[in-house]
């Protein structure tokens, strides 16, 4: 059912993009047809009418570049805001899908029994790191696709569950590890235990250490939980570094959406002058 839901969401996003592109072509073609028809009669000259419809013909392709444009008659078209809203909607859908996958994921019975046998029923740094090793094993041994994503998501869900039961853990060595699985274990713990003391190390991991989109996404989710507890900790350099990170993200992605929401949570839109 989860896989089917993801397919439906994916189809909806693709259909939305295709509909927008079709609308762009339709608007351009109709506007050009009006111009051609206008010139079929010799009495009609190239004037503001022609210029207006030529402008309408190219508007769909100028949207990524312009903020707004005024047409004759006082009509002002907001272009960039429309594109940004679409990108934010797409990023929000992807982000919600990822969270739904983790929320619905559960460790299979054999795997849970294996964890219990290896840890004696107790959760610790070692058991969390062991889940990181399993995450890497799944990631490296399975071909990219929905089945691998589901398997990795089940491991992450178990990381969250174990992290809740561990009272105190220094996440800095985990986040600085060369192992992607170990880093994810540290991210999971920081996500479940938001603390202002971890703000700087999380931002550093986001910008300098974590090289997977999945890991970066969950760092941003951890930072948003932290911002809800202590937004003041992001003042100064941390906010500027987050703004720089946002500028490197492709619009319409889960990471671009989450960092934008984080900055809005902090009421920060641009680098302080």
C-alpha atoms as one frame of an Amber mdcrd trajectory, in Angstrom:
protein
   0.000   0.000   0.000   2.862   2.367   0.849   4.519   1.660  -2.491   1.240
   2.264  -4.297   0.804   5.566  -2.478   4.243   6.689  -3.564   3.440   5.779
  -7.153   0.243   7.854  -6.990   2.101  10.853  -5.567   4.816  10.499  -8.184
   2.259  10.347 -10.982   0.529  13.435  -9.611   3.756  15.444  -9.566   4.675
  14.342 -13.113   1.182  15.094 -14.393   1.279  18.519 -12.779   4.584  19.344
 -14.485   3.278  18.077 -17.839   0.106  20.138 -17.514   2.117  23.284 -16.808
   4.348  22.695 -19.829   1.293  22.031 -22.030  -0.289  25.256 -20.796   2.892
  27.159 -21.645   2.815  25.890 -25.225  -0.909  26.553 -25.536  -0.629  30.163
 -24.361   2.285  30.838 -26.708   0.591  29.233 -29.720  -2.715  31.026 -29.159
  -1.017  34.390 -28.751   0.996  33.910 -31.953  -2.141  32.853 -33.830  -3.840
  36.064 -32.754  -0.896  38.070 -34.108  -1.005  36.197 -37.438  -4.751  36.731
 -37.741  -4.345  40.385 -36.920  -2.006  40.773 -39.897  -4.155  38.893 -42.396
  -6.061  42.105 -42.939  -3.975  44.886 -44.507  -5.907  47.582 -42.730  -4.528
  46.415 -39.449  -1.046  47.639 -38.621   1.627  46.418 -36.199   0.820  48.380
 -33.094   0.441  47.981 -29.356  -2.044  45.168 -30.001   0.573  43.106 -31.805
   3.244  43.947 -29.281   1.019  42.951 -26.372   0.261  39.495 -27.771   3.871
  38.907 -28.736   4.717  39.643 -25.114   2.044  37.200 -23.934   3.560  34.574
 -26.253   6.919  34.703 -24.505   5.687  35.228 -20.936   5.571  31.493 -20.050
   9.268  31.184 -20.914  10.281  34.345 -19.022   8.730  33.183 -15.759  11.983
  31.788 -14.263  13.775  35.096 -14.954  11.300  37.870 -14.128   9.476  38.804
 -10.962   6.638  40.733 -12.604   5.699  42.514 -15.792   3.071  45.149 -16.577
   0.877  44.864 -19.633  -1.131  47.637 -21.307  -4.280  48.415 -19.384  -2.605
  48.185 -15.989  -2.457  44.370 -15.832   0.512  43.214 -13.762   1.539  39.570
 -13.963   3.480  38.093 -11.055   5.765  35.507 -12.606   8.560  34.527 -10.278
   6.244  34.158  -7.287   4.106  31.706  -9.261   7.160  29.623 -10.113   8.432
  29.707  -6.544   5.025  28.618  -5.224   5.027  25.678  -7.630   8.552  24.668
  -6.563   7.592  24.882  -2.892   4.503  22.737  -3.494   6.569  20.100  -5.273
   9.178  20.093  -2.486   6.440  19.865   0.156   4.923  16.805  -1.551   8.292
  15.036  -1.691   9.053  15.904   1.930   5.658  14.702   3.135   6.137  11.450
   1.223   9.503  10.795   2.899   8.045  11.421   6.360   5.066   9.203   5.613
   7.398   6.401   4.544   9.331   6.564   7.810   6.140   6.882   9.848   4.730
   3.760   8.219   7.951   1.770   8.264   8.442  -1.018  10.816  11.331  -3.352
  11.344  10.486  -6.885  10.242  10.118  -9.525  12.959  13.310 -11.467  12.072
  15.365  -8.297  12.045  13.936  -7.145  15.382  14.754 -10.543  16.910  18.295
 -10.236  15.573  18.715  -6.807  17.154  17.398  -8.067  20.483  19.792 -11.024
  20.400  22.811  -8.880  19.592  22.090  -6.168  22.148  20.565  -8.209  24.970
  17.424  -6.101  24.618  19.326  -2.949  25.544  19.848   0.001  23.225  23.151
   1.831  23.256  25.637   3.637  21.059  26.855   0.278  19.804  23.377  -0.948
  18.824  22.691   2.356  17.041  25.967   2.123  15.117  25.141  -1.501  14.278
  21.972  -0.240  12.599  24.171   2.161  10.646  26.193  -0.798   9.395  23.007
  -2.565   8.364  21.866   0.578   6.528  25.108   0.610   4.538  24.795  -3.103
   3.790  21.292  -2.587   2.384  22.369   0.464   0.436  25.373  -1.268  -1.102
  23.868  -4.689  -1.770  20.503  -3.811  -3.305  19.868  -2.120  -6.661  18.490
   1.383  -6.555  14.707   1.403  -6.520  11.572   1.254  -4.330  12.559  -2.004
  -2.591  15.923  -0.631  -1.491  14.294   2.628  -0.365  11.781   0.727   1.748
  14.514  -1.413   3.313  16.647   1.627   4.172  13.609   3.431   5.539  12.848
   0.520   7.886  16.381   0.774   9.259  16.022   4.520   9.803  12.691   3.999
  11.586  14.427   1.581  13.953  17.214   4.139  14.485  14.618   6.655  15.626
  13.075   4.105  17.983  16.409   3.160  19.542  17.564   6.791  19.760  14.556
   7.661  21.901  15.648   5.067  24.471  19.286   6.211  24.707  19.679   8.843
  27.417  22.910  10.571  26.431  25.117  10.346  23.368  27.900  12.454  21.897
  26.824  12.745  18.264  29.827  14.719  17.016  32.055  11.664  16.352  29.145
   9.948  14.611  28.387  12.934  12.376  32.074  13.288  11.497  32.432   9.610
  10.555  33.411   8.515   7.046  30.644   5.909   7.263  27.310   7.045   5.854
  25.456   4.644   8.135  27.237   5.910  11.245  26.488   9.502  10.235  22.824
   8.600   9.785  22.787   7.078  13.267  24.075  10.387  14.658  21.481  12.307
  12.643  18.706  10.060  13.976  19.802  10.669  17.560  20.037  14.443  17.052
  16.580  14.355  15.449  15.057  12.623  18.479  16.952  14.731  21.049  16.910
  18.366  19.839  19.480  20.380  21.768  20.982  23.819  21.137  24.392  22.336
  21.908  24.160  20.345  18.663  23.253  23.255  16.356  26.778  24.033  15.188
  27.815  20.410  14.669  24.638  19.696  12.697  25.141  22.692  10.416  28.769
  21.686   9.900  27.693  18.150   9.020  25.097  19.516   6.590  27.562  21.732
   4.743  30.874  19.923   5.039  30.380  16.223   5.768  27.071  14.715   4.689
  27.178  13.869   0.970  23.841  12.082   0.542  20.552  13.887  -0.191  18.797
  11.522   2.266  21.194  12.409   5.083  21.007  16.133   4.356  17.226  15.987
   4.366  17.139  14.465   7.855  19.729  16.924   9.161  17.399  19.707   8.046
  14.493  17.990   9.789  16.617  17.750  12.957  17.504  21.455  12.655  13.840
  22.378  12.325  13.036  20.487  15.530  15.920  22.280  17.208  14.733  25.675
  15.926  11.364  25.052  17.572  13.154  24.612  20.902  15.759  27.403  20.675
  15.643  29.585  17.509  18.120  32.069  18.973  20.974  29.577  18.686  21.044
  30.108  14.894  21.895  33.809  15.090  24.980  35.029  13.270  27.201  32.698
  11.284  24.931  29.678  11.463  22.100  31.562   9.760  24.429  32.874   7.067
  25.728  29.375   6.387  22.175  28.057   6.096  21.337  30.820   3.637  24.391
  29.901   1.581  23.266  26.259   1.598  19.804  27.261   0.393  21.330  29.137
  -2.536  22.975  25.904  -3.745  19.796  23.815  -3.724  17.820  23.054  -6.862
  14.256  24.411  -6.666  11.525  21.832  -6.216  13.574  19.437  -4.075  12.843
  18.213  -0.559  16.034  19.848   0.732  15.260  23.226  -0.837  11.793  23.078
   0.715  13.036  22.107   4.176  15.806  24.727   4.357  13.334  27.374   3.161
  10.910  26.359   5.905  13.739  26.382   8.451  14.720  29.920   7.484  11.087
  30.988   7.665  10.878  29.432  11.115  13.836  31.633  12.017  12.181  34.627
  10.259  15.263  34.977   8.089  15.006  35.526   4.326  18.316  37.100   3.323
  21.884  37.471   4.584  22.158  40.361   7.072  23.979  43.377   5.638
